[in-house]
Amino acid sequence: MVQLSTVNRIIKAYSLVGFCVAAYALYVEISLENYPDFKPLCDLREYIKCSPAFISPYAKGFGIVRYIFGEDSAFNVPNGLTGMLFYTLSFVLSCSDSDKLVNIHYYLTIASNVSTFYLAFVLVFVVQELCLVCLTTYFINAISLLCVSSKRRELLSLSVHHKPCKGD
């Protein structure tokens, strides 16, 4: 089994990378909104472009929040901002090996992967573009789930092996 300290370092590393990717996504989205001639670095070819994803209605509030709270709601924030918050929380939660905090981290990571599947579906079937920034985020979220699941399993294993018997 991998040591908890190693898993925590990996979680911190992918959280930093994920934060940077999410910050870039936010930068591109804001730039596209404010400067019509803006050409992001992630628009590599005719068939590999992130711009369509970042100007679509799904780029804010996962395309869902606007129906619940309205287009101008404070909750209808760019997905990049939500990602930055998630990766910050992931980094902070990796500093603890508390069962409760690891479970919170685990369920947050599951939620991020559910949103990943949803957004990947939207990217393929609605936006119909290949967005490298999006794909990178999906990959980071998958690694996130693997690492946090591994950490949780390791902690469960340690607690099972170190629980005192009732007779002790």
Summary of the structure (lengths in Angstrom):
residues: 168
radius of gyration: 18.7
end to end distance: 28.0
largest distance: 73.6
contacts: 509
relative contact order: 0.17
helix: 72%
strand: 2%
